[in-house]
Amino acid sequence: MFKSYLLITVRNLLKNKLFSLINILGLALGIASSTILFLLIKHETSYDSFHKQKNLIFRVTETIDQNGVGEHSASVPFPVAITLQKDYSQWVEKSVRLFNFQMPSLSISYKNKNYNESKFFFADSSFFEVFDFKLIEGDAQICLSQAHTVVISESIAKKYFGNENPLGKEIILKRQIDIPLIVTGVFADSQKPSHLVFDFIASFSTLYNISNNDFFNQWVWNPCWTYVVLKDIDFAEQLKGQLPTFVQKYFDEKIKDDVSLDLQPLTDIHLRSNLDYEISPNGDIKYVYIFILTAAFILLIASINFINLSNARALLRAKEVVVRKAIGADKEELTKQFIIESVLMSSIALIFAFIDVELAAPYLQDLSGSPISAYITNDWNIIKYVLLTGLSIGLVAGIYPAIYLASFDPSKMHRGSVLTGTKEPIFRSVLVVIQFVIAILLLISTFVSSRQLDYLKNAKLGFDKDYVLVVPIGGSPSVLLYDEIKKRLLHHGEIISVTSMEEILGSNYQTHKFKANSLVNNKLSYYPSIIVSHDFLSTFNIELVTGRNFIQKRKLAEVNDAGINMNEDWFRYFEEDENNAVIINETMVNYLGMSSPQEAIGKEFSRAGGTEKIIGVVKDFHITSLHSPVLPFVIDLADDKIQRSFLKYMAIKVDNKDIEKAILVLEKVWKKLNPYQALDYFFLEDKLNKLYMKEQQWSKISLQFSLVAISIACMGLFGLASFIVEKQRKDVGIRRAIGATMTEIVLFLSAKLMKLVVASILVAAPISWILMQIWLSSFPYHIVMSPDIFIYAAGIIFIITFITISFHTIKIAIQTPMEAIKSL
């Protein structure tokens, strides 16, 4: 019997090749798309889930809030880890710290070859006991137990040593003094997602050999990413409850009332953490929710499409049902036939879906930056998901026509009534509307996300980011050579301006202790700030509202040598800028409670090293990405004592007409003055654009899957139009006979489907507006949704719909009246 069902199914598929292909490909495309999104979701939600102790590992975080300013830091002071483990040993099993001098990269050399490495960290010897990163060479128990040892990644081992055994080899960490490190282990390049991304792990005890011990005993500076392993998950709340007491007991008297610590679950870090000084860029849980909705929407469209077309086509087989019933077929046999046909079609769609996933995965992997291809063959859950989804849809799609058609009474049917007498089910129209509502929602979300991304990338930041080369120099001998490098670069016309700074402008900032004497509570507080060298404002074209810029001693000497008379006090005032001058932004003026920027000039704004004064106020500019609002901000000029410690980047403004030549000049000067350190550089604009990588990926993915959703909807519309036109064939013949033109026939046949599309637009517009407003509200700075977004979306849907259904309507409209009637 099953063989008979199978033969009938194959005959029907071959008889209606176009319809069968549309139905199968639509479902395959939907399942494949939702599967790929499922892979993206799986990747994003699996960060750090491979660690055996994942549920017991917590990161210690710190918040400093002083009069509404401060920082929410992913890192804490040096002594926190050891002291927590000692004081609360009944709860804390282990702890580990990571530290990288807070530098963008560190200079490494091996056998006269120099490298700049951005993934270099120092860690406690417990690192490989806490985290399950696999060692392929060396002993995890002892590899970091001694000072001046380092464990490297498999890829770094090949990069530095080729096919040689790396164990026992010595590399040099180049700072103000050379630090030798012996390779004691090699860990595998992990494909498992983690917020910890590193190539070098050096022993923490090395730091004690190269630094003053007081450096590690202070409770103010917070440069260590610190993790604790609890003995039981239930101890987390108990330890949290003790953290305020811990802060009061150990932290510096000046800040302990403003500090709070917290415990952050390891598996929450990637998607639910947006702190200052994250160890690596994180994801965002809201985009996971968006992917889930998109996957569900596309799968729903594909399911509706498959069910709608299966039901519509089944009605065209009503004559077959009548004949088979007349020769003795019972209801059970017919029900089995339709269900088997539907499941078989969905099974064929599954095969195409697997092929689509295999073909599309590499492209989507490049688009999203997620290694989704690795999950396809290594995760049985993916295969089960695809199989279960496809077979379930096939079963549901076969049930309705099986029950509906198997219940037909042959005695009540007569010629012509099978199609013309069958009313169009309301639920089918509802399904079409739902299908297009989803497609329109995705299309509008694509327009909105694309415009928001363009806005983020092209918004005025309050400083000039174009044609600025940034060179990392922090923590290396390059800092000592900065003045000479700058001097030589400025001898070339291609170089417009040179400065240096603590952080990348527009990307990050630090907090430093200042005392605003104008405040009632005028204690030292941590304010967002950046330490810079001369020519900072001019290099980035930051506008002064009032006051003046920093003045360099060398330039004052040039003015004096020119014989220009000046008051001695005036000269001394400017000469001491490096020790007693700061510039603030407009938001800081408001924060200090001053009525105007002019009022701020000359006011004391001290730091721990001595009294400083406000010499200028600049217009507000974005010190971080547009994900955050503008903060009260201090620009402090570096003096000779702190320049080595804080200045991490050199910024070079180049002539946009001679960019390549400017780069050659930089390379030549660098090689001449600093031959023992590799040169790294990047354009500031490129760096800042990467801050919106999540939005960029979402915009691209949204576009791809909006096109998929529209394609699936149109495939269904194409098949449904075929069915509707088939039902109206007799009406078309009659209308042609009484003189209707081809245009009138096309409009008549298109009217029903176009009405459904109009209904879809009317439903989708308010829903999409609400959803996009919610998404946009997560940005402090965002676009305003304009009516043209909805007009464009509606226009695209109308055009695509009309083109889709025109194939069938024009085909039947050009038939003669006699041909239309005879074909019935």
N, C-alpha and C positions, 0 to 999 in steps of 0.2 A: 504493500500500500504506500509506504513512504517513497518507494521508487517512482510510483505514479505521480505523487504530489510533486516530486522533484522534477520530473519531466515536464509537467504542466507549467511549473514555475519558470523553467529554463525557456520554454516556448514563449511564454508571455514576456519575458525579459527581452528576448530576441525580436519579438514582434513589435515591441515598442522601444526601440533602441535609444532614441533621443531622450524620451521620458525617463527610462531606466538609468541612463548615464547621468542625467541631471540630478535625479533623486539620490543616487549612490555617491556622486562626487560632492554634493552639498553636505550630506551627512559626514562623509570622510573629512572634508575640510573643517567642519565644525568640531569634530572629535579631535583632529590633529591640533587645531588651534588651542582648544581648551587644555589639551595635554601639554603643549609647550608652555602655556601659562602656568599650569600646575607644576612643571619642572622649575620655572622661575620662582614660584612661591616656595617650593621645597628647598631650593638653594638658599633663599633669603631667611627662611625660618630654621635652618639647620646650623647656623653659625655656632661654633664651639660646642655642639652637641655630641661630638665624638670623644670628649674627655670622660673618663670613667667616673670622676668625682664631680661632674658638671653641676649637679644639684647642691653640692656642698661648698662650691667655690663662689666667693663674693669679692667684688672689688670695693675697696674703701674710697669714698669720694668726700670732697670737702666743699662747703659753701662758706664764703666770707661775705657778709652783708653789713655794710657800714653806711648808715644814712641813705640807703637805697642804691648804693654802688658797691662794687666788689667783683666777685667771680664765683662761678659754679664749676669747680675744677674736678677733672677725672683723676687728678694726682694729689698726693698728700706729702707732708714732710718726711724726711728720712727715718726718724725714730719710730714712726707709727706702727709699722709692721712688727718689729721686734718687741715693742712694749705691749702691744695688744696680745701677742702670743704669750708673753711672760705674765701679764696681769690676769689674763682670762684663759689660762691653760686648761681649765675644766671644760671650755667650749671650743677653743681654737686648737686645731691639730697641727697645722703648718701655716707658714706665710712665705711670700716671695715678693721681691721688689724688682722693678725694671727702671732703668735710668739711661738717658742718652745725652746728657749735658744740655738738653733742650735745644739741640742743634739740628738743622735741616739735613746735614750730612757730615760724616767724619772722614778724614783723609787717611787712607791705608796704603802702605807700600810693601812691595815684595820684590826683591832682586831688581832694584832700579826701575820697577814699574809702579806707577802711582795711580790710585783709584780714589774716587769719592763715593762713599757708600752711605745710603740714606736709611738702611735697615740694620743699624748697628745698635745693640743694647748691652748694658751690663745687667746681670741678674744674680740673685742669690743662688747658692749651690742646690737649693731645693727646687729649682725651676722644673727639672724633668721629673720630679716626684709629684708636683702639683699638676702639670700639664702633660698630656699624653702625645707628645711629639716624638716620633720614632727615630731612635739613633741607629744608623747602619754601621757606624764605626765608633769605637770607644765605649766606655762604661758610664752609663747615666748616673750611677751612684757617686762617682768620684771625679767626673770630667770637669766640674766647676768648683772643686773643693780647694784648689790651690790658687794663689795669686798669679797673675800674668798668664792665665790660660783662656782659651777661647774655643767655642764649638761653632762650626760653620755649616752652611747648607750644602747639599749635594751639588747644586749648580755653581756655587762659589768655589767649591773644591776643584771643579773642572775648569773654571775661569782662571784661577790662580795657579793651579798645579798640574793641569792636564791629566795625564794618566798616572802621575806619580802618587804614591801613598802620602796623603796630607798629614797624617799623624806625626807629631814631632816637629813639623815645619814651623818656622818663626816668621810672623808678619809684624809690621810696625804700625802702631797707631800714632799718627803724627799730630801732636798738639804743640804747646809751647816747648815741651820736651818730648822726645821720642819715647814711646811706651811699647816695649817688646811683648808679644803675646804668642804663646806656644799652642798650636792646634792640638786639642785632646779629644776631639770627637767630630763626627759628621752626622747631621740629621737629614732624613729624607725630605725631598721637596714635596710637601703635602698638597694634595688636591682637595683636602677637606677644608671647608670655609671656616675662617677664624678671624676675629678682630685683631689677633696678634700676628703680624706679618713681619718676619725678620730673616736676616741672612747671617747675622753674627750674634752670638750670645757670649760675652766675656764675663769672667768671674767678678762678682761684686767686690770681693776682697782686694782686687787690683786697685780699686779706688782708694783704699786706705793707705796704700803704698805711695800714691802720687799726690795725695791731698792732706791738708791739715785735718786732724780728727774732729776739731770743732765744727768743721764743715758738715759733719754727719750727725751732730748732736743738737742742732738748733731746730726749733719748732715753728718757724715762720715760713721760710722758703719751702715750697711744696712741689718738687720736681719728680717725685717717685710714683709710678703707677704701682699700686700695692694691692695684693690679693691675699685673702685668708681662706683656709680650708677648715670648715667647721666639723666637729665630730658627729653632729647630728643636725638635720635640717631644722628641727624644732628649736635649736639654740640661736637661730638667727634673730628672732624677736627679742630674746633675752639679752643678746649682745647689743642690739640696737638700743635697748633701754638703758644700757650702761654708758653709751657713747658721750652723752652730755657730761656725765661725771668725769669721764676720761679726759675730755677737753679741758675742763676746769682744773684738773689735777696737773696736766703736763704742758699745755700750750702757753705761749708767751703772754705775760700779763696784759700787754697792750692790745691784744686782739682776741683773747679767749672768749670775751663776752659777745663777740661778733662771729664766732666760728661754730659751725656744726658739722658733724661727720655723719655719714650714712653708709649703708651696705647695699650694693647693687648686685643682683644675681648675675652670674657670668653669662647666662644665655639671654639676658635682657639687653646686653650692651649694644649689640649691633643694630637692633631695631627700635629700642626704647630709650636710647641715651643720646642726648644732644648737649653735652657738657663742653666747657672750655678745655682745651688741651687734650682732646681725645688722642689716643695713641695711633689711631688710623681713622680714615673717613668711615662713617657709619651709614647704614641704610635708614629707612623710615617706615614704621609700621603702617602708615596711611597708604603707602604705595602697595603694600601687600594686600590690604583690603581692596584697593582699586583693582589689582590683578585678579583677586577672587571674584569680584563683581563682573569684571570683563569676561573671565572664563565662563562664569555662569550664564551671562548674557549670550555669548556666542553659542554655547551649547544649547541654550533654550531656543535661539533662532534656528539652529540646525535641526533640533527636534521638531519644532513647529513646522518647519519646511518639509521634513520627511513625513510627518504624520498627515499634514494637509494634502500633500501630493499623493500619498498612498491612498487616502480616502477618496480624493477626487478621481483618481484613475480607477479605483475599484468600482465607482458608480458607472463608469463606461463599460464595465463587464457585467452589468445587470442582465443583459440578454443571455450571457453564458450561464449565469446562475439559474435563470428560468429554464433553459434547456436541460441543465444537469439535474434540476429538481424534477423535471418532467419525466426523465428516464430513471428516476429512483434514488438520486443522491439525497442523503438526509442532512439535517442541520449540522450534526457533529462533524461529518466529513468536510462540509464546506468551510466550517470554522477552522478546522485543522489546515485546510488548504491555504486560506488567507494568512493565517499566522505563520505557517512555514515559509510562504513567499516573502513576507515582511522580514522575518528573522534572517532568511538567506540573503536578502538584499543588504540588510545591516551588517551581516558577516562579510560580504564582499566589500562594503564600505570600510570595515575595520582593517582589511588588508591595505586598502589605499591610504587609510589614516596612518598606519605604521610607516608606509613609504613616505608620506608627506612629512612626518615627524623627522625621519632620518635625513631627508633632503633639506628641510628648513632649519633643523637644530644648529648646524654650524653658522648659518647666517644670523639667527637670533642670538647665538652665543656671542658673536662679534658685536651685535647691536646692544646687548644688555650688559656685556662684560661678565656674565655668569657662565661657568663651565657646565651647561646643562646637558651637553652630549654625554658626559660621563655617567649621568643618571639613567640614561635610556636602557643600556644593556646591563647595568649593575643593580637595578632596583626592580624587584619582582612586583612591588606595589604599583608601579607605573603600568606594567602590562595588565595587571588585574583591573586597574581603573579603566583602561581603554576597553578591555573585553566586556566588563560589566556594563559600562556606559552604552556601548554599541548594541549589545544584545537586549538590554532593557528598553532602549528606544525602539528597536525592531519589534519587540513583543507588544509594547503599548500601541505602536502604529498599526499592528495587525488586528488588534482586538476589536476596534470599532467597526471596520468594514466587515469583519467576520460575523459579528453579531447582527449588524444592520442588514447586510445583503442576504445572509443565510436565513433571515426571517421573512424575505419577500414571499408573497403569495402569488404563484404563477397564474392562477385563475383570474387575478385582478389586473394583470398586465396585458397590454396590447401594443401593437406596433406603434412606435413613435412616443409612447408615454415613458419609456425608460429614461430618456434624457430630458425631454421637454417637460415631462410631468413631475420630475424630481425637483423639489424646491432646494434652493441654495441654503444649506444649514447656516444658522446664525453664528454658531461657534467657529465656523471656518473663517468668516469675516473678522471675528474677534481675534483669532489667531494671527491673521494677516496684519491687523492693526498692531498687535503686541510685537510682532516681528519687526515692523518698520519703526515703531517707537524706540526699540532697543538700538536699531541701526542709526537712527537720527541722534539718539543720546550719545552714542560713541563718536559720531561725526562732529557734533557740537563740542564734545569734550576735547577732541583733537584740535579744533580751531582755537579753543580757549587756551589749552596747554601750550600750543605753539606760540600764540601771542604773548602769553605770560613769560615764556622762555625768552622770546625776543626782547621783551621789556627788561628782564633781569640782566641780559647780556649787554644791552645797549643803553641802559639808564644812565643818566649823568650821576657820577659818584662824588662829584665835588673835587676831583683831582684828575689829572691827565694820565691815563693808563696806556696810551698808544705809543709805540716805538720806544718803550723802556725795557732795556735789557737788565735782568737781575742775576747777579753772580753770588752764590753762597760763599761766605768767607769766615763764618763764625767758627770758633774753636780750633783754629788752625793758624799757622804762621802768617797766613795771608792778611790777617788783621793788622799785623805789625807793618806790613808793606802798603797798607791802604793809601796813605798820604802820597807816597811816591808813585803808585799806580795811577791815582787820580791826576797827579801833576802831569805825567807823561801822556795820559789819554787826552787831556785838554789841549795838548799841543796840536791835535789833529782836528781839522774842520768838521769832520763827520761826527765828532762827539760834541754835543751841545752842553751837557751838564752832567755832573757826577756827585752822588751823595751816598751815604750809608745809613742803615737803619736796623732796628732790633728785630722787627717782624716784617713780613710782606704786607705792604699797604693794601688795604681792601680785603685782606684775607684773615688776619689775626692781630691780636694785640696782647700786651702783658698788663699786669697791674703793679704799680709801685706806690710806696708810701709817701704821701704828701700831707701837709697840714694847711688847710685853708683858714687863715686867721680871721676871715670875715664871718665864719660860721660861729654860732653860739657854742657848739660842741666842737672845739677846734683841736681835736686830738689827731694824731697821725692816722690816716685812713688809706686803704688801698683803692686807688683810682685807676681806671683804664688809662693806659698811657703808652707812649712809644719813645724810646731813646734814639736820637738821630745825630747826624753830624751836619756840618754847614751845607748850605745850598739845598736843603730838603724841600722847602716850600717852592723854590724856583724850579727844581727838577720836576716836581709833580704839578706845578702851576696851581698851587693851592692859594686861594684868594684871601688876602688880609682884609679884615673889616676895619680894624683900627690898630694903632700902635705900629710896631716895626718888626722886621725880621731879625734873626740872629746876625751879628756882625763878627767877621773873622779877624783875628789879631793881625794876620798878614796883610789884609786889605787896609786896616787902619794904619799900619806902618807905611803902606804905599801912599796913602793920603797925606801922612805927616811928611814923608820925604818930598812930596810935591810942593811943600812950603805953604800949605793951607793952614792958617792959624785956627786953633780951636781951644776952647776952655779946657783946662787940665782935668777938672771934675768930669766933664763930658767924655773926654777920652777914657778915663778910668772906668766910667760907667759901662761903656761899650766893651772895653777890653776884658771885663770880667763876666761876659755873657756865659762862658763855659761853666762858671761856678754859681751864678746867681740869677739866671733868666729862664723863664718858661713861657710857652705860648699855649693858650687854651682855645677851645671852640665855643661857639655861641651857646650850645646846650649847657656847657659848664657854667657860662655866665648866668644863665637862668637858674641852674642848680644852686649856685652860690647866693641866689636871691638878689642879684644886682639888677638895677633898672635898665642899664644899657651897657654895651661893650666898652664904651669910653670910661665908664665908672671902674671897670676892672683893671685898667692900666695902672701900674705902680703898686697894686695890692700885693701883700706878701702871700706867697704860696710855697711854704717851706717843705723841705724833705729832710730825711734823717741826717744828711751830711751838712746841713746848714740852711741859712735863710735864702730863699729865692724870691724873685718878683715877677709878676706878669708883665711882659713887655709887648704882647700883641694878642689879638683875638682874630681867629680865622673863621671863615664861613664853615658851617657844618659840612663834613664830608664823611663818607661811609668807611669806617675803619675795618669793618668786617663785611661779609656778604649782605645782600638785601633780605636775607632770612631774619636779620636782627635789626632793631631800630637803632638810630644814632644815639650814642651814649655821651655823657659828660667826659671830656677827653683832655689829656695833657700831653704836649709835645715838649720833651726835655732835651736840651743839648748835651751831648756826651762830653765829659771832661777826660783828661788823659788817664785818670785812674780807673775809670770804669769802661773805657772804650773797648779794651780787649775782651771784657767779660760779656758785654751786651750786644755789640754790633755784629749781626749775623749775615747781613746782605749788603752788597754794593749795588746801587741802582744807577744805570747809565742811560741818559736820554740821548738818542741818536737821531741824526738827520734822516727823515723818511725817504729822501732821494738817494741816500748812500748807505742803506742798511747792510748790504753784503760787505762793503768796504769797511764799515764801522766794526763789523764782527772780525774781519781780518786784522784790523788795528788792535782790537782787544786781545786776540790770540797772540799777536806778536809781542805786545807789551807784557802780557802775562808770562809768556815763555821766557822772556828776557829777565824779568824780575823774580819769577817764582817757578823755576824749572822743576822743583821737587814736589809740586802738587798739580794734579790734573785740573783742568779748567772745566767747570760746569756753568751753564747759563741757560736762561729761558726768557721768553718774552712775558712781561707782566700780564698782558691781555690774555694770553693763552692760559696762564695760571689761574686768573680770576674766572675765566669761563668754565674751568673745571669745578668751580665751587657749585655750579648748577648742573652737575653730572646727573643727579637723580632726576631733575626735571627734564633734562635733555633725553635721557633714556626713556622716561615715561612718555614724552611727546612722540618719540620715534615709534615706540611700541604701540602707543595709542593709534597712531596713523596706520600702522600695518594691520592692526586688528579691526579698525574701523572699516578699512577696505575689504577685509575678509567678511565682516558682518554684512556689509552692503552687497558683496558678491553672492553670499549665500541667500540673502533675501531676494535678490534679483533672479537667482536660479529658480527659487520657488515661485516667484512671480511669473517667470517665463513658462514654467510648467502649468501653473494655475490658469494663466491666460489661454493656454492651449485648450484646457478643459472648458473654460467659459465660452470661448469662441466656438468650440464644437457643439455646445448646447444651443448656441444662438444661430447655428447655421441656417435653420429653416427661416427664422425671422429675417436674417440677412437676405435670403432669396426673395422673400415677399417684399421687403423694402426696396430691393433693387428693381423688382418687377413694377413697382408703382413710382419709380423714378428717382430714388434716393441716390445722391452722388457718393463717390468713393470717400470723400472727406467726411460726409455725414455718417457713413457706415463706420469709419474708423473712430469717430467721436462717440458714436453709439456703443461700440464694443468696448471702448476704453473707459467709459464713464464710471462704471462700477468700481473698477480697480483704482481709478484716480480719486474717487470719493474716499476710498479706504486710506489712500496715501494722505489726503488732506486731513482726515480724522487723526491719522498718526502724527502729523506735524502739530496739530492743535493740542494733542495730549503730551507730546514730547517736549514742546517748547517750555511750558512752566516747570516741568520736572527737571529738565536740564538746567534751567536758570537757577533753581534752588540748589541743586547738587554742585554746580560750578561756583556759586556764591560761597558755599560751605568750604570748598577746596581753596578758593582764592583767599578766604579770610584767614587761612593759616600762614599767609605771607603778610608781614608788616607793610610791604609796598607791592601793589598789584595793579593790574589793568582794571578798567571799568568795562563791564560787558555792554556792548553796543548792539543795536537792533540788526546791523548788517551781518552779524554772525549767524543769526537765525535765518535771515533772508538768503544768505549763501547756502546754508545747509538745506533749506527748503528747495531752492533752485536746483541744486545738485540732485536731490532725491527726485524731483519732478522730471528732470531731463532723463535721468537713468531709467526711471519707471516708464516713461513714454517710449524710449528707445527699446526697452525690453519687451513691452507688449505690442509694439508696432509690427514686429515680425509676423505675428499671427493675424493681427487685425487687417493688415494690408493684404496679406496672402489670401484671406477669404473675401476681402472687399472687392478684389479685382476679378473674382469668379463671376460668371454670368448667372442670372437668376436660375436658369435651368440646371446648371452644374451644382449650385448650392442645394437645390431641392432634391436632385437625384442622389446626392451623396448620403442622404439620410437613410 
